[in-house]
Amino acid sequence: MSASLSGGVQRTILRYQHVLVFLAPLLFVAGVYGFAPTPADAGVGYWTEYWWLFVAFLVGATIVNTVGISGSALFVPFLIFVFPLVAYPLEPTTLVKIGLISESFGLSSSSLAFIQYGLVDRRLSLSLVLGGVPFVVGGALLSFVIPEPLFHALLGIALIAASYLLFRADLGHGEPTGSGDGEEVAADGGSPRDLPDDANKLGPAGVDTDESGTVTRVDRDGDDYVYSRGGYLERFANYSVGGVFQGLAGFGIGELGIISMLRTEVPVRVAIGTNHIVVATTAVLASVVHVFGGGLVGGHAMDLATTPWNMVVWTVPATTLGGQIAPYVSTALNTETIKLGVGGLFAVIAVALFAMAGGGI
């Protein structure tokens, strides 16, 4: 009975995820406007001052969610290098707060969209999250005692290495073999297309694992992917290192983790979708440790009263919308385009991190 109830709740959430995703940022903005500690003289000008951040964060959220990496990987460099050119420099604690608040909405939105699209291997994501948790917590606690420039330099080196490995990786494997017209995937007898992983359902948005461990996954377009979940040791190595960086700097597990899944021949679109669950979960965990762990070890603690609410009321809706757009962009691009985009993005982020480290930011 409990399993049936849980399954029913899950199907309902996925069926109406667009409504939930729409309401979440709306309720957040309404709550901020009504209850957040803002300047006494805050008027229309205060709330509309940073409207242009909506465009910047929409583009950024679409990019990071399309390739399955952490939003802070783009948001933090943007707020450090670009934002001061048109506004003013931000304090490190303010950067963290804006990044965490915005990223949590964008990642949650995109994760639901990828699950509904049928591009998430839930069993694989669960093992990766459980394996990465202790490293994320450890990295977050270390962030209070290790110099920040060293974090940025190390992560820059890691991203350069990841970019190199990605360009050498074969992304041609695991391409969908279905035609997308529904003729090759009629095994579900025409059941609704918005119920991923239903029992005995291999049609659109379904999955099956045979006795040998071979996984056959069919997305909502009717394209199917065949792969194995083997390669746990290599993925564990990458996600453990990435987990430490996720705790230290707010990103890293997605950037390094996606490489391990591609190298162990998980289809690129399934790897991107699955990585979203890992990144979203560990980002929330890292946020909690950063908020509450500082006081425990004598480090910093966040003060919500200093949060620039007139910025996040624009960045939260933008990242939420970008998270919904990402699955469609991901399925529309071929693997070579994704490969060049992700590899180039890693290289750009690495350069920004080296600049941050050199400047002692």
N, C-alpha and C positions, 0 to 999 in steps of 0.2 A: 504493500500500500504506500509506504513512504517513498519507495523508488518510483512508483507510478506518479505520485504527487510531484516529486522533484522533476521528473521528466516533463510533466504538464506545465509546470512553472517555467522551465527552461524553454519549452517550445513557445509559450506565450510571450516571453521576453524577446525571443528572436523574431517572432512574427511582428511584434509592435516596436521593434528596436528604433525605428525611425522616429516614432512618437516620443519615446523616452529620450533619445538623443536631442530632439528639438526642445523638450521641456527642461532638461538639465541645465543648459546655459541660460535659458530664460529665467528659471528660478534662481540661479546663481546671481545674475545681474540684478534681479528684483531684490534679492536679499542684501546684496552689496549696497544698492541705492537706499534701502530702508534702514539697514542696521549697522553697516560698516562705520568704523570711526574715521570720519573725514573732516577736513577743515571746516570751521564754523561758517565761513563765507563761501562755501562750495555752491556754485550756481551752474547754469548751462555751459558756460565756458570751461569750467573745471572738468565736466564729464565728457566734453567733445574735443578737448585739447589734443588727445592722441588717437583720433579716429583713424589716422593713416596706419597705425599698427595693425589694424584688421587686415589690410592688404598684405603687409609684410609677413604676418604670422599665418595667414591663409596659404600663401605660397610655400612658406617654410614647412608648415604642417603637412601639406600635400606631398612634398618631397620626402620628408623623413618617414612618413607613414607608408609611402609607396615602396620604399626600399627596406622598411622594417627596422629602423634604428631609432635611437632616443631623440626626442624633440630638442632637448638641451644641447645636442651636438651642433645644432644650427642657431638656436635661440640665444645661447650664452655668447658666442662670438659676435652675433648681430648686435646684442645689447652693449657689448664692450667696445666694438669698433665702429659701428654704423650709427647707433642711437645718439652718441654724444655729438656727432656732426650736425645734427638738426635739433638737438635738445640740450642735454647736460650729462656728465658722467654719473653713473650709478654706483652705489656702494655694493661690495661683493654680496652682503647678506640680502640686499634688495634684488640682485640678479638671481640669486637662488630662489627666492620666494616667487618671483614672476615666472621663472622657468618651471618650478614644481607645480604651481597652480595651473598654468597653461598646459603643461605636458600631461597632467593627470586627466584632464578632460579630453584632449586630443587622442591619447593612447586608448582610453576606454571606448571612445566613439569608434575608432578604427578597428579595435579588437572585435567589437560586436559586428561590425560590417564584414570583416574577414570571416568570422565564424558563420554568419548567415550565408556568405558566398560559398562556403564549403571548402575553404582553403586553409583550415587550421587542423593540425594533427594534435588532438587534445592529449592523447597518451604521451606523446613525445614532449609536449610543452610541460606537462606535469612533472615528468622526470627531470627536465632541465631546470625548472623553478626550484624543486626540492634540492637539487644538487648545488644550485647557485646561492641559496639563502644564506648559509654561514659566511660565504665570501663577501656578499653584499653587506651584511651586518659588520663584519670585520673591517671592511674598507671604509664604511661610514664612521666607525669609531676611530680609525686611524686618521681620518681627515682632521680631527681636532688637534693632532700633535705633529703631523708631518707638514713641512713648508709647502704652501700651495703652488709656487712656481715649479717645484719638483714634480708635483702631480701632473701639471700640464705638459711638461717635457716628456715624462714617461708615456703619457697617453698619446702624445704626438708621434713618438717612436712606434708605439703599438699600431696606430692607424696607418703609418707609412708601410709597416710590415703587412697589415691587412690588405692595403691597396695592392701591394705587389702580389700577394697570394691570390687575390681575386682576379687580377689580370691573367694569371697563369692557370686559373681553375677552368675546367670545362663546364660551361653553363648550358651546353646543348643537350645534356641528359634530362630525362624526365619531362620532355615536352608533351603537352596534352595530345592524346591520340584520337579523341572524339571529334566529330565534325561540328558539334555545337547545334545541329538541327534536331536533336532529340531522337533520331532514328536508331542510333547505336546504343542508346542508354535507356531503353524502355523497360528495364527490369523491375521498376517500381510500379508499373501499371498505371502511370499517370498521377501518382500522389502529389500533393502540394509541393512546390519547389522551395518553400521557405522553412523546411523542417530538417536541418542537417542531422545526420547520424541517427535517424530513426531505425528501430530494430527491423532487420530483414529488408532494408531499403538500400539499393545500390544505384538507383537512378540519379537524377539531378540532386546534387548536394548530399550524397550518401557515401558510405565508406565500408569496406570489407577487408578483413585480414584472414588469409588462408592459414593452413596448418604449418606451412614452411616459414611463415612470418612475412610474406609478401603482401604489401598493402595496395589495394586498388581504391582510389579516391575519385569521386565524380563531383565536379563543382556545379554551380547553379546554371551554368551555360551548357552543361552536358559534356564538357571536356573531361577526360579521365587521365589519371596519373598513376603509374605503377612504380613502386619503390620499396626499399627495405628500411627498417628502423635501425639497422646495424651501424656500428661506428660510435658507440656510446663513449668510449675512452677518449677519442679525439675531441668529441663535443664537450665532454666534461673538462678537459684541459683548457679549451678556449673559453668556456663559460665561467670557469673558476677565476681565471685571470681577468676576464671582462667583468665579473661580479665585483672584484676588488675595486676596479676603476669606477664601476657604477656607484659604489658607496663613496668613493673618494671625491669624484667630480660630477656625479649626476648622469654620466653616460659612459659607455664602454662595453657593456654586456651585449647590447644589440649590434654594435659595430663589429666586434670580434666573433660573436656567436653566429651571425649569419654566414660567416666564412666557413665555420666548421660544418654547418648543415649542407652547404653547397659542395664542400669537398667530400662529404660522405654520401653524396649523390641523392640527397633529398631534392625533389623538383623545386626549381627556383621560386615559383609562386607559392607553393606549399611552405617552403622555408621562410619566405617573407611573412606569410600569414601566421605561422606558428611562432615566429620570433616576436610578433606583436604581443602575444600573451605573456611571454617571458619578460619582455621589456616593461610592459605595463605593470606587472606584478612586482618586479624588483624595484621599479621606480617609486611605487607607493611605499614599499618597505624602506627604501633608502630615505624617503622623505620623512617617514615617522622617526627613524633613528636620528636624522639631522635635526628634527624639531625638538625631540625630547632627550636625545643622548648627550647633547652638549653640556647641559647642567650636571649630568652624572659624572662626567670626566673633567669638569672644570673648563669646558669650552664655551663657544657662543650658543645663544638660544635665540630663536626668532621672536620678533615682536610684531604682532599683526597690526598694531596701531601705526606703524611706519610703512605699511604696504601701500604702494601707489595704486589705489583702487580705480582711479580714472584711466589706468593703463590696462589692468586685467579685465575690465568690463568689455574691452575690445579684443584682447588676445584670447580669452576663453571661447567666445563664439567662433572666432576664426579657426582655432585649432580643432574644435569640435566638427566644424564643416569640412575642414581639410581631411580629418579622419574618415569621413563618410565618402569623400571623393576618391581617396587613395586606392581602394580595391579595384575600381573601374579603370583607373590609370594603370595599375599594375597588370591587369589582364589585357589591356590594350597594347602595351609595349612588348616587343619581342625581347628575348633574353640578352641578346647582344647589346641592345640599347640600355637595359637595366645594368648590365655589367659595366659598360663605359660610364654610366651615370654614377653608380655607387663608387667605383674606383676613383673617379675624378673628385667626387664629393669627399671621400676620405682624405685625399691628398690636400684639398683646400682646407679642410678642418685641421689637418696636421700642421700646415703652415701657420694657421691662426693660433694654434696652441703653442707652437714654438715662439711666436711673437709675444704671446701672453707670458710665457715663461721668461723670456729675455727681458721683458719690461717689469718683471716682478709683480704682475697683477695677481 
